[in-house]
């Protein structure tokens, strides 16, 4: 069993971070401190909690360049895009600060003679956040910021691929003046992660990751009667209607499929195009993808970096090869992307047509730079195919008929529905999924509900 973390950069396969796993004493101390700090933190006014969190965001943003460089090195996002994650965290964090009064407001009931009645929201206690590597700050802050604002304390376990992200968040909260014990992090083995989930001092689990990972969390927490927020996988669809603005649809859908090398839970992984605009859309998509530059993430001209590790690239290559063997047609010549090398994390983007739902590439999460494009003849066929999935995180339709688009959106089985955009998270809207994309809700004013419990006050006046 490994004794710690060894983070290997997908850029050059070099070790860039090494950390020991937390030992039993460190875990015990962390949980004890989190539990001890929670009452005093809850007792602090929301105004004061918001002020501290605002200062923490300011401190984080001040280190934008260093943080962007570390994201690039740890998980391979091109340096030209890496700073965008800092901006994204700032937007989400400041939005949740703004929405805290609304999300945590007491519900005052209509007057009833002889009684005073209200429902208030109280923190759960200790929240254990398990965060992934693909959007290492955005996914983490979704749970961390509202949990802390609500009066909980937080223990963060970040991915072994992005351990520096936990450390930078801790530094930011310390700089903001957060009291000791309110936010802590641990570098953990899988076994110790499960043990913490089972620990009676932990009152809520916020997990972002794979479907098997979510099943592990639910199994470990079984019988404890605590909440688990699970954001899991996706196989998000797009539908290009015959009335769509094709140029806008190509640019938006292709960016949604290939940004971050396709490593996004809500990235576009399958596209259905009406037969009347199929040829035009496909031609535009091929041209768009051929304009990408695959290369080292730390080179400014790179627009698509490696996937997170060589094994992930091999999985995607196998999915593509299997689809081609089943009759799919590839449209991107990998020779135009000389950085593509089997055995490495560098993988050329690919568009496949003549695909259907008997192929894994159209049903199984790829989490990489490949998208299948399938021709359809009607809205009804498109909706049936969009819903033919074990996942339901986001879905989008490209159309200029917004009334019809919304009607179709009501039929799509998804947590978030877009028209003419995709692969985006608005922090004022609830972020949630259905089916194997998980359950629970983060962000928006509703995001405070799962991180608090309702407490009713029923006062009889005499």
LUMFI-741926 format. One line per 2 residues: number of its first residue (from 1); their letters; for each residue x, y, z of N, C-alpha, C. Coordinates in steps of 0.02 Angstrom, whole numbers. Each point is the difference from the previous one (the first is absolute). Layout:
! LUMFI-741926
NUM> a> X/Y/Z/X/Y/Z/X/Y/Z ~ ...
This chain:
! LUMFI-741926
1> xx> 42/-60/0/-42/60/0/44/62/0 ~ -13/49/-45/42/60/-2/-6/40/65
3> xx> 53/34/18/2/38/63/-19/73/-11 ~ -11/19/-63/-17/70/-12/-17/12/-72
5> xx> -5/65/-17/-18/23/-67/62/13/-40 ~ -1/-20/-62/51/17/-49/-37/24/-62
7> xx> -1/65/-10/-36/29/-56/45/4/-61 ~ -21/-34/-53/38/-2/-63/-34/46/-50
9> xx> 37/49/-26/-28/47/-49/-12/-35/-66 ~ -60/8/-30/-11/-30/-66/40/35/-55
11> xx> 29/58/15/38/37/-50/63/-39/-20 ~ 37/-23/49/65/-32/-14/12/-62/41
13> xx> -52/-23/36/6/-61/40/49/5/58 ~ 13/62/22/46/10/56/-39/9/65
15> xx> 30/-22/55/-30/9/66/7/74/19 ~ -56/32/16/2/71/16/-20/15/73
17> xx> -35/-48/31/-21/10/70/5/-68/35 ~ 26/2/61/0/-60/43/-24/21/70
19> xx> -46/-37/26/-27/13/67/-12/-66/35 ~ 13/-2/65/-17/-58/41/-76/-1/12
21> xx> -28/-60/4/-69/-5/23/-4/20/73 ~ -56/28/19/-12/16/71/-1/-65/40
23> xx> 35/0/57/-1/-59/43/-61/2/46 ~ -8/-53/38/-59/-6/43/-5/57/50
25> xx> 57/22/26/-1/55/49/-23/65/-33 ~ 25/13/-60/-20/62/-36/-74/-1/-16
27> xx> -26/-57/-21/-72/-6/-15/-41/12/62 ~ 20/-31/55/-37/9/63/0/72/22
29> xx> 58/32/-4/6/71/21/-43/44/-44 ~ 0/-12/-65/-39/41/-47/-75/-6/14
31> xx> -25/-60/9/-71/-8/12/-21/29/68 ~ 43/-9/49/-14/28/67/-3/76/-3
33> xx> 48/30/-35/1/73/-6/-60/25/-39 ~ -19/-36/-53/-58/21/-39/-63/0/41
35> xx> -9/-52/39/-59/-5/42/0/53/55 ~ 58/12/30/6/48/54/-11/72/-24
37> xx> 22/14/-62/-5/69/-25/-70/18/-25 ~ -41/-50/-12/-64/13/-34/-48/43/40
39> xx> -7/-12/65/-48/38/39/16/74/1 ~ 63/18/11/19/71/1/-9/32/-69
41> xx> 15/-38/-53/-8/27/-67/-74/11/-15 ~ -42/-47/19/-72/8/-10/-27/60/37
43> xx> 28/13/60/-23/55/41/19/69/-28 ~ 50/2/-43/20/63/-31/-55/23/-47
45> xx> -10/65/-5/-53/25/-43/15/-15/-73 ~ -53/-6/-39/9/-13/-71/38/58/-33
47> xx> -12/60/24/36/58/-27/76/-9/8 ~ 21/-23/59/71/-10/12/27/-59/-41
49> xx> -39/-53/-6/22/-57/-40/10/21/-73 ~ -47/40/-25/6/24/-69/62/43/-10
51> xx> 15/42/49/59/44/-6/64/-40/-3 ~ 5/-52/41/60/-42/-1/6/-37/-66
53> xx> -55/-27/-24/2/-36/-64/17/46/-58 ~ -23/62/3/17/48/-52/75/14/-1
55> xx> 29/7/58/73/11/5/38/-61/-26 ~ -27/-60/12/33/-60/-25/-1/-2/-76
57> xx> -55/20/-30/-4/2/-73/51/51/-27 ~ 3/57/33/49/51/-21/71/-27/1
59> xx> 16/-37/54/68/-27/7/14/-53/-54 ~ -50/-39/-16/8/-52/-51/12/32/-68
61> xx> -41/48/-19/6/32/-65/67/36/-8 ~ 27/24/55/64/36/-3/57/-44/-23
63> xx> -9/-66/4/52/-47/-21/-18/-34/-66 ~ -39/35/-41/-26/-28/-62/54/-33/-43
65> xx> 56/34/-12/50/-26/-46/33/-64/26 ~ 16/-1/65/31/-60/29/-48/-58/-2
67> xx> -63/13/17/-50/-53/1/-12/-28/-70 ~ -3/45/-50/-9/-23/-69/57/-44/-22
69> xx> 61/18/16/58/-40/-20/-3/-69/33 ~ -22/-3/63/-4/-65/34/-55/-44/-30
71> xx> -57/30/-19/-52/-39/-33/27/-30/-64 ~ 35/40/-39/29/-23/-63/46/-59/11
73> xx> 44/5/49/49/-53/12/-32/-63/28 ~ -50/8/44/-28/-58/35/-46/-41/-45
75> xx> -45/33/-38/-49/-39/-37/0/13/-75 ~ 43/46/-23/11/6/-72/-42/50/-37
77> xx> -38/43/34/-38/50/-38/48/51/-31 ~ -11/19/-63/43/50/-31/6/63/42
79> xx> 60/26/5/13/58/42/-42/61/-22 ~ -17/3/-63/-39/57/-25/-71/0/29
81> xx> -24/-58/23/-67/-6/28/-1/-9/76 ~ 57/-18/29/0/-21/71/-23/54/48
83> xx> 16/63/-14/-20/54/45/-75/9/1 ~ -35/-26/-51/-73/5/-1/-32/-35/59
85> xx> 34/-50/26/-29/-35/58/1/44/62 ~ 51/43/6/2/47/56/-60/48/-5
87> xx> -12/25/-62/-57/43/-10/-66/-35/13 ~ -3/-64/-18/-61/-38/12/-13/-11/74
89> xx> 53/-14/38/-8/-8/72/-24/66/31 ~ 31/55/-22/-20/65/27/-75/13/-12
91> xx> -23/-14/-62/-70/12/-15/-46/-43/44 ~ 16/-64/6/-43/-45/39/2/19/74
93> xx> 60/13/26/6/15/71/-36/65/18 ~ 9/51/-41/-32/64/16/-76/-5/-10
95> xx> -22/-41/-46/-72/-10/-8/-30/-33/61 ~ 34/-51/25/-26/-35/60/2/45/61
97> xx> 48/45/4/1/49/55/-61/46/-7 ~ -13/22/-61/-57/45/-12/-67/-34/16
99> xx> -4/-66/-15/-63/-36/9/-9/-30/70 ~ 50/9/44/-3/-32/66/-60/24/40
101> xx> -15/64/-1/-57/25/40/-65/-32/-24 ~ -7/-6/-66/-60/-31/-27/-3/-74/15
103> xx> 56/-35/-11/1/-72/9/-7/-22/72 ~ 20/43/47/-2/-18/71/-55/36/38
105> xx> -42/37/-36/-53/38/33/-51/-45/34 ~ -24/23/58/-54/-36/34/-65/8/-38
107> xx> -42/-51/3/-66/2/-31/-50/20/54 ~ -28/60/-7/-50/24/47/-70/-19/-26
109> xx> -38/-33/42/-66/-24/-20/-54/54/11 ~ -57/-5/-33/-54/49/11/-20/3/73
111> xx> -22/59/21/-19/9/70/-56/-48/19 ~ 6/-26/61/-51/-44/27/-10/21/73
113> xx> -59/18/17/-14/29/66/25/-46/56 ~ 40/28/44/25/-38/58/64/-37/-13
115> xx> 28/7/-61/60/-39/-16/50/43/-40 ~ 62/-17/9/54/28/-42/36/-60/-30
117> xx> 5/-2/-66/27/-60/-33/49/20/-55 ~ 55/-36/-3/46/9/-56/44/-62/-8
119> xx> 31/-4/-58/48/-54/-15/66/33/-16 ~ 52/-21/35/66/27/-15/46/-57/-23
121> xx> 53/20/-35/47/-49/-27/63/2/44 ~ 20/-60/23/59/-6/43/52/-44/-33
123> xx> 64/13/12/53/-41/-31/-2/-72/24 ~ 28/-44/-42/0/-71/16/56/-19/48
125> xx> 57/34/-5/58/-16/43/64/-1/-41 ~ 27/-60/-10/62/-8/-38/-16/-27/-69
127> xx> 23/35/-52/-12/-20/-69/66/-26/-29 ~ -2/-59/-29/59/-31/-31/-7/7/-76
129> xx> 45/38/-30/-3/13/-72/54/-41/-35 ~ -19/-38/-51/46/-41/-40/-2/28/-71
131> xx> 56/30/-22/0/37/-63/43/-33/-53 ~ -17/8/-64/36/-31/-56/52/47/-30
133> xx> 35/-25/-51/56/36/-30/-19/40/-61 ~ -56/-14/-33/-11/29/-67/-16/75/2
135> xx> -39/21/48/-9/72/16/12/6/75 ~ 62/-1/20/17/-13/70/-24/53/50
137> xx> -6/62/-23/-24/53/45/-75/10/-6 ~ -26/-3/-61/-71/13/-10/-43/-53/34
139> xx> 18/-63/-9/-40/-53/31/5/3/76 ~ 57/18/25/9/2/73/-39/58/31
141> xx> 5/59/-31/-32/59/30/-75/-5/0 ~ -29/-39/-46/-73/-9/-3/-28/-21/68
143> xx> 37/-43/36/-23/-24/65/33/38/57 ~ 65/16/-7/37/30/55/-29/67/21
145> xx> -11/45/-48/-21/67/18/-69/2/33 ~ -52/-31/-28/-64/2/35/0/-38/66
147> xx> 41/-53/5/3/-37/63/27/44/55 ~ 53/36/-14/31/44/51/-46/59/16
149> xx> -28/30/-51/-46/57/12/-59/-21/43 ~ -23/-62/-8/-58/-25/37/17/-14/73
151> xx> 64/2/19/18/-12/69/29/-69/13 ~ 13/-39/-53/33/-64/7/75/9/2
153> xx> 35/-51/22/72/-4/-12/12/-51/-55 ~ 57/5/-34/13/-39/-60/68/-34/4
155> xx> 1/-63/-19/63/-36/-11/1/-20/-74 ~ 53/19/-35/6/-13/-71/51/-55/-14
157> xx> -21/-48/-42/46/-49/-28/1/12/-75 ~ 57/23/-26/4/13/-71/32/-59/-37
159> xx> -7/1/-66/28/-53/-42/76/-3/8 ~ 27/-60/-6/72/-9/1/33/33/-60
161> xx> -39/15/-52/28/33/-59/8/75/11 ~ -38/28/47/0/72/11/4/18/75
163> xx> 50/-26/35/4/12/72/14/72/18 ~ 34/36/-44/16/70/16/-62/43/5
165> xx> -55/-21/-32/-61/39/2/-28/3/71 ~ 3/-55/37/-23/0/69/42/49/41
167> xx> 66/0/-12/45/42/38/-12/74/-15 ~ -13/16/-63/-11/70/-18/-67/26/28
169> xx> -51/-42/1/-63/20/31/8/12/74 ~ 38/-43/33/13/8/72/36/66/12
171> xx> 50/15/-40/37/62/8/-46/61/-8 ~ -45/-4/-48/-46/56/-12/-46/12/59
173> xx> -28/-54/28/-44/8/58/38/24/61 ~ 62/-22/8/41/25/55/13/74/-8
175> xx> 15/21/-61/13/71/-14/-63/41/13 ~ -58/-30/-10/-63/36/11/-18/6/73
177> xx> 36/-35/44/-14/4/72/-48/-52/25 ~ -8/-55/-37/-45/-53/23/28/-32/64
179> xx> -41/-9/51/25/-30/62/27/-71/-11 ~ 48/-19/41/30/-67/-5/-53/-54/6
181> xx> 7/-50/-41/-45/-58/3/-61/5/-44 ~ -15/60/-26/-61/8/-41/10/-29/-70
183> xx> 59/9/-29/16/-32/-64/68/-33/5 ~ 2/-65/-13/62/-38/2/2/-47/-61
185> xx> 58/-27/-14/6/-49/-54/43/-58/23 ~ -9/-56/-32/40/-60/13/16/-33/-67
187> xx> 63/-22/-8/18/-44/-56/-10/-71/24 ~ -44/-37/-34/-24/-64/27/5/-57/-50
189> xx> 10/-60/28/-7/-61/-39/-74/-15/-9 ~ -17/-46/-46/-70/-19/-9/-29/-31/63
191> xx> 40/-40/34/-24/-33/61/-17/51/54 ~ 44/50/9/-13/50/51/-58/46/-20
193> xx> -9/12/-64/-57/38/-23/-65/-35/20 ~ -3/-64/-10/-60/-38/21/-9/2/75
195> xx> 54/-4/37/-5/1/73/-28/67/24 ~ 19/54/-32/-26/65/20/-75/6/-16
197> xx> -20/-27/-57/-72/0/-17/-40/-35/54 ~ 28/-52/28/-34/-39/52/5/30/69
199> xx> 42/50/9/12/29/66/-61/39/24 ~ -20/-10/62/-60/32/27/5/75/5
201> xx> 61/28/-3/8/72/4/-15/35/-66 ~ -5/-37/-54/-15/28/-66/-75/-3/-11
203> xx> -29/57/-20/-72/7/-5/-27/6/-71 ~ 44/8/-49/-22/5/-69/59/-13/-45
205> xx> -14/-33/-58/52/-14/-49/-17/35/-66 ~ 47/38/-27/-8/30/-66/53/-30/-45
207> xx> -22/-40/-48/47/-37/-43/-12/18/-73 ~ 55/13/-35/-2/8/-73/49/-50/-30
209> xx> -24/-42/-45/44/-50/-29/-39/-50/-42 ~ 26/-60/-3/-28/-52/-43/-61/-33/32
211> xx> -37/-37/-41/-56/-38/25/22/-53/51 ~ 53/-39/-15/24/-47/51/21/35/64
213> xx> 31/59/-6/19/37/59/-61/21/40 ~ -53/21/-33/-61/18/34/-31/-59/35
215> xx> 3/-59/-32/-26/-61/32/39/-16/63 ~ 67/11/-2/41/-11/60/-22/45/57
217> xx> -13/64/-17/-20/48/52/-66/-22/31 ~ -49/-18/-41/-64/-20/27/6/-64/42
219> xx> 41/-46/-22/9/-62/38/34/14/67 ~ 51/43/0/36/15/62/-44/38/49
221> xx> -45/42/-27/-43/40/44/-65/-36/19 ~ -11/-59/-27/-63/-36/12/-10/-12/75
223> xx> -61/13/23/-17/-12/69/17/58/46 ~ 32/52/-26/18/57/42/-54/54/-3
225> xx> -45/-4/-49/-55/47/-7/24/72/-7 ~ 53/9/-40/24/66/-16/-9/13/-74
227> xx> 1/64/-18/-9/17/-70/63/-10/-41 ~ -8/-15/-63/55/-7/-47/-18/37/-64
229> xx> 39/50/-17/-8/34/-64/47/-31/-50 ~ -26/-26/-55/41/-37/-48/-6/30/-69
231> xx> 55/29/-25/2/20/-70/45/-49/-37 ~ -31/-40/-43/36/-57/-29/11/12/-75
233> xx> -8/-52/-40/19/5/-70/-51/33/-45 ~ 17/6/-63/-45/28/-49/15/-26/-69
235> xx> -49/1/-42/7/-14/-72/-45/49/-35 ~ 17/64/8/-47/53/-15/-11/10/-75
237> xx> -64/6/-20/-17/5/-71/-14/72/-22 ~ 9/11/-65/-22/61/-33/-42/-19/-60
239> xx> -50/40/-14/-42/-10/-59/0/64/-42 ~ 18/-7/-63/2/56/-47/-62/-4/-42
241> xx> -49/45/13/-62/0/-39/13/30/-69 ~ -48/-11/-45/8/24/-68/-1/76/-5
243> xx> -27/34/52/-3/74/-1/58/31/39 ~ 49/-39/20/55/26/41/45/46/-41
245> xx> 32/46/34/54/40/-30/61/-47/-2 ~ 16/-25/-58/50/-54/-5/69/23/21
247> xx> 21/59/-19/67/24/19/5/5/76 ~ -52/27/32/1/6/73/-3/-69/33
249> xx> -39/-45/-28/-6/-67/28/65/-38/-5 ~ 34/5/-57/65/-33/-9/50/25/52
251> xx> 7/66/5/50/28/45/-15/-18/72 ~ -63/4/20/-19/-13/70/5/-74/17
253> xx> -29/-43/-43/-1/-72/15/70/-30/-3 ~ 42/22/-47/67/-28/-4/43/22/60
255> xx> -9/62/20/36/22/60/-24/-40/60 ~ -65/-13/3/-27/-40/55/24/-72/0
257> xx> 18/-25/-59/24/-69/-4/75/-6/12 ~ 39/51/-18/73/-8/0/37/44/50
259> xx> -34/48/32/35/40/50/23/-45/57 ~ 57/16/28/29/-41/54/13/-71/-24
261> xx> 14/-7/-65/11/-65/-31/-59/-48/10 ~ -59/30/3/-61/-41/8/-10/-26/70
263> xx> 40/23/48/-3/-27/68/-45/43/44 ~ -63/0/-16/-49/39/37/-62/-43/12
265> xx> -24/0/62/-60/-39/16/-59/21/-44 ~ -3/65/-16/-57/24/-40/22/18/-71
267> xx> 56/-28/-23/21/10/-69/-46/-37/-48 ~ -2/24/-62/-42/-32/-51/35/-63/-26
269> xx> -32/-58/7/30/-63/-22/-38/-33/-57 ~ -59/24/-16/-38/-28/-57/-44/56/-28
271> xx> -3/2/-66/-36/53/-34/-48/-30/-51 ~ -62/23/1/-51/-22/-47/-17/60/-44
273> xx> 3/-10/-66/-8/55/-47/-57/-16/-49 ~ -45/48/-8/-55/-10/-48/29/-10/-70
275> xx> -30/-46/-36/27/-20/-65/5/59/-50 ~ -42/51/8/1/56/-46/61/45/9
277> xx> 31/-2/58/60/42/12/60/-43/18 ~ -7/-65/-6/53/-47/21/66/13/-37
279> xx> -3/5/-66/62/8/-38/35/66/17 ~ -38/52/6/29/65/15/31/0/70
281> xx> -34/-30/48/27/-2/68/63/-42/2 ~ -1/-58/-32/58/-45/2/60/34/-33
283> xx> -10/33/-56/57/34/-33/30/53/46 ~ -43/38/33/24/51/46/36/-29/59
285> xx> -26/-56/27/31/-32/58/69/-26/-17 ~ 7/-31/-58/65/-27/-21/51/57/-7
287> xx> -21/54/-31/44/58/-8/21/28/68 ~ -48/5/46/13/26/67/52/-43/36
289> xx> -10/-65/0/45/-45/36/69/-1/-31 ~ 4/4/-65/65/1/-33/40/63/17
291> xx> -34/50/26/34/61/21/30/-3/69 ~ -12/-53/37/30/-8/66/74/-13/-6
293> xx> 37/20/52/72/-15/3/13/-42/62 ~ 16/-64/-11/16/-46/54/73/7/18
295> xx> 14/10/64/70/6/20/8/6/75 ~ 60/16/21/14/9/71/-44/56/29
297> xx> -28/-13/57/-45/49/31/35/64/20 ~ 65/-4/12/36/59/22/26/43/-58
299> xx> -19/-17/-61/17/41/-58/-60/44/-17 ~ 11/66/-6/-56/47/-8/-44/-12/-61
301> xx> 28/-28/-54/-39/-9/-60/-44/-62/2 ~ 9/-44/48/-39/-61/6/-73/16/16
303> xx> -46/-30/-37/-71/8/15/-32/-64/26 ~ 35/-57/-5/-23/-62/29/60/-38/28
305> xx> 0/-11/65/55/-35/32/-12/-75/4 ~ 44/-35/34/-9/-72/9/-59/-14/46
307> xx> -26/-62/-3/-47/-21/51/40/-14/64 ~ -35/-18/53/32/1/65/56/-51/9
309> xx> -6/-57/-34/53/-51/5/-4/-46/-60 ~ 54/-37/-11/4/-44/-59/-54/-54/1
311> xx> -18/-25/58/-52/-52/4/-68/27/-22 ~ -13/64/14/-63/30/-22/-1/6/-76
313> xx> 57/20/-29/5/5/-73/-10/-69/-32 ~ 27/-51/30/-7/-68/-28/-73/-22/2
315> xx> -35/16/54/-72/-17/5/-39/32/-57 ~ 14/64/-13/-36/36/-53/18/-28/-68
317> xx> 65/-16/-11/20/-30/-64/-37/-66/-12 ~ -7/-40/52/-35/-64/-7/-73/11/-17
319> xx> -31/51/31/-70/15/-15/-8/21/-73 ~ 46/42/-24/-2/22/-70/10/-58/-48
321> xx> 51/-41/14/15/-57/-44/-59/-48/-3 ~ -30/-13/58/-56/-46/1/-58/27/-41
323> xx> -13/65/4/-54/30/-39/15/-5/-75 ~ 62/13/-19/19/-5/-71/-8/-72/-25
325> xx> 20/-48/42/-8/-70/-18/-74/-18/-10 ~ -44/37/35/-72/-13/-5/-32/40/-57
327> xx> 39/40/-36/-26/35/-57/1/76/4 ~ 23/29/56/4/72/6/53/27/-48
329> xx> -9/62/-22/46/31/-48/37/56/35 ~ 67/-3/3/39/55/30/11/55/-52
331> xx> -1/63/23/7/56/-46/62/42/13 ~ 38/-15/51/60/38/15/61/-44/-12
333> xx> 45/25/-41/62/-36/-14/49/13/57 ~ 13/-52/40/43/10/58/71/22/-19
335> xx> 19/-12/-63/67/21/-22/7/76/-1 ~ -57/35/-1/2/73/4/16/24/70
337> xx> 2/-46/47/15/16/70/61/-41/22 ~ 60/21/-21/61/-40/12/15/-13/73
339> xx> -29/41/45/12/-12/72/-33/-64/24 ~ -50/-25/-38/-35/-61/18/49/-59/-2
341> xx> 9/-32/58/47/-57/3/-30/-54/45 ~ -15/-58/-27/-23/-55/42/48/-14/57
343> xx> -27/-15/58/42/-11/58/12/62/41 ~ -24/58/-24/5/62/37/-70/27/13
345> xx> -3/57/35/-64/32/13/-22/46/-56 ~ 40/5/-53/-16/43/-57/-43/-38/-50
347> xx> -60/26/-12/-50/-34/-41/-32/49/-47 ~ 0/-14/-65/-31/43/-49/-76/2/10
349> xx> -32/57/-15/-73/3/2/-30/-42/-56 ~ -62/-21/9/-31/-41/-51/-75/13/-3
351> xx> -26/1/-61/-72/3/-14/-18/-65/-35 ~ -54/-32/25/-24/-62/-30/-71/9/-25
353> xx> -14/-26/-60/-68/-2/-25/-18/-73/-16 ~ -61/-10/-25/-26/-67/-10/1/-39/66
355> xx> -17/38/53/-1/-29/67/-72/-15/21 ~ -8/-43/49/-66/-13/29/10/-24/72
357> xx> -55/-14/33/3/-15/71/19/-73/16 ~ 21/-37/-50/30/-65/14/75/8/15
359> xx> 25/60/-11/72/13/9/12/33/68 ~ 53/-21/34/17/29/65/14/74/-5
361> xx> 27/23/-56/17/70/-7/-62/45/3 ~ -59/-29/-9/-62/39/4/-39/-12/65
363> xx> 23/-47/41/-37/-15/61/43/1/63 ~ 64/-13/-6/45/-4/57/40/65/4
365> xx> 8/27/60/38/62/8/70/-7/-29 ~ 19/45/-45/67/-1/-30/49/42/40
367> xx> -22/59/20/41/46/38/66/15/-36 ~ -8/16/-64/58/14/-41/-19/33/-65
369> xx> 48/15/-43/-12/39/-61/-29/-40/-58 ~ -59/-26/8/-35/-36/-53/-74/15/5
371> xx> -33/7/-57/-72/10/1/-30/-37/-59 ~ -57/-32/12/-38/-32/-53/-55/45/-25
373> xx> -10/3/-65/-52/41/-31/-47/-45/-38 ~ -64/2/18/-50/-45/-29/-55/39/-34
375> xx> -19/-20/-59/-53/34/-38/-69/-22/25 ~ -46/49/6/-69/-16/20/-47/35/-48
377> xx> -62/-24/-2/-49/26/-47/-55/41/32 ~ -2/3/66/-54/36/33/19/18/72
379> xx> -38/47/29/8/17/71/-12/-61/43 ~ -51/-38/-18/-18/-58/41/56/-51/4
381> xx> 32/-12/-58/56/-47/-1/58/26/42 ~ 13/65/-5/54/30/38/-12/-6/75
383> xx> -60/15/22/-15/-4/72/5/-72/25 ~ -24/-47/-40/5/-70/20/73/-21/10
385> xx> 43/21/-45/71/-17/5/34/38/57 ~ -17/62/10/29/38/55/-16/-32/67
387> xx> -60/-27/6/-21/-31/63/23/-73/7 ~ 26/-28/-53/23/-70/1/70/-3/30
389> xx> 3/12/65/65/4/35/-10/-15/74 ~ 52/-28/30/-3/-11/72/16/65/38
391> xx> 21/52/-36/20/63/31/-51/55/-14 ~ 6/54/38/-44/58/-10/25/61/37
393> xx> 57/27/-22/27/59/33/-21/64/-36 ~ 20/8/-63/-23/56/-40/-19/-24/-69
395> xx> -37/41/-35/-18/-13/-70/-15/67/-33 ~ 11/4/-66/-12/64/-34/-31/-10/-68
397> xx> -37/50/-21/-30/2/-66/19/66/-32 ~ 20/-3/-63/15/60/-38/-58/14/-47
399> xx> -31/57/9/-60/18/-38/-10/75/3 ~ -36/28/-49/-21/69/4/-74/6/18
401> xx> -32/-57/10/-70/-1/22/0/-16/75 ~ 2/52/41/10/-10/71/-61/-31/34
403> xx> -59/15/-26/-60/-31/28/2/-76/-10 ~ 16/-21/-61/6/-71/-14/58/-31/39
405> xx> 55/37/5/57/-25/37/-17/-14/72 ~ -37/45/32/-20/-11/70/-48/-59/5
407> xx> -46/-6/-48/-46/-58/0/40/-65/-3 ~ 51/-2/-41/42/-61/-5/40/-9/64
409> xx> 23/56/28/39/-5/62/-39/-30/57 ~ -66/10/0/-42/-30/52/0/-76/-5
411> xx> 16/-26/-60/-1/-72/-11/68/-34/12 ~ 53/40/5/67/-27/6/13/-18/73
413> xx> 27/-59/12/15/-23/67/70/24/20 ~ 2/55/36/64/31/16/-5/45/60
415> xx> 56/17/30/1/46/56/0/72/-21 ~ 37/15/-54/1/68/-28/-12/-4/-75
417> xx> -44/43/-24/-16/2/-71/21/68/-29 ~ 37/-2/-56/23/60/-33/-32/8/-69
419> xx> -7/61/-21/-13/15/-71/57/44/-25 ~ 32/-21/-53/53/37/-34/62/11/43
421> xx> 10/-41/50/63/-1/37/8/-67/34 ~ 58/-13/27/12/-64/33/62/5/43
423> xx> 14/-52/38/61/-6/39/13/63/40 ~ -51/24/34/7/61/40/-42/-7/63
425> xx> 25/29/54/-36/-3/63/-13/71/23 ~ -64/18/7/-20/64/26/-11/-8/76
427> xx> 41/32/42/-5/-12/72/-65/24/32 ~ -41/38/-37/-65/20/28/-54/-52/-15
429> xx> 18/-51/-40/-46/-55/-14/21/-62/39 ~ -48/-42/16/15/-62/36/41/-47/-44
431> xx> 52/-30/28/41/-48/-36/-17/-69/26 ~ -30/-41/-43/-24/-65/23/-3/-48/-59
433> xx> -3/-63/15/-5/-51/-52/-52/-52/18 ~ -19/-40/-50/-47/-55/12/32/-64/-26
435> xx> -35/-55/13/25/-67/-19/71/-10/27 ~ 45/-29/-39/67/-14/25/46/61/2
437> xx> -28/58/-15/39/61/10/-1/23/72 ~ -38/-37/42/3/13/72/-63/32/27
439> xx> 6/26/61/-56/34/31/26/53/48 ~ -46/43/20/19/57/42/3/63/-42
441> xx> 15/55/32/-1/65/-33/54/45/30 ~ 38/32/-43/47/52/23/-17/65/-36
443> xx> 29/54/25/-7/67/-28/-73/24/2 ~ -10/62/-19/-63/36/6/-20/4/74
445> xx> -55/35/13/-25/3/69/-20/-70/24 ~ -21/-43/-47/-20/-68/19/59/-42/24
447> xx> 60/20/-19/59/-38/19/12/-1/75 ~ -31/45/36/8/1/73/-44/-53/35
449> xx> -50/-25/-35/-48/-45/33/32/-65/22 ~ 42/-30/-43/29/-65/18/56/7/52
451> xx> 25/60/10/55/11/48/-26/26/67 ~ -66/1/6/-31/21/63/-59/-46/14
453> xx> -27/6/60/-61/-37/17/-53/49/23 ~ -63/-12/-17/-53/44/24/-15/-13/74
455> xx> -10/53/37/-19/-5/71/-61/43/11 ~ -54/-30/24/-63/35/9/-6/28/70
457> xx> -25/62/5/-15/32/64/-74/11/5 ~ -30/-27/53/-73/1/9/-12/29/70
459> xx> -15/65/3/-5/36/64/-73/17/14 ~ -25/-26/56/-67/19/22/6/57/49
461> xx> -32/55/-18/4/60/44/-56/-2/50 ~ 17/16/63/-48/-3/56/-5/70/32
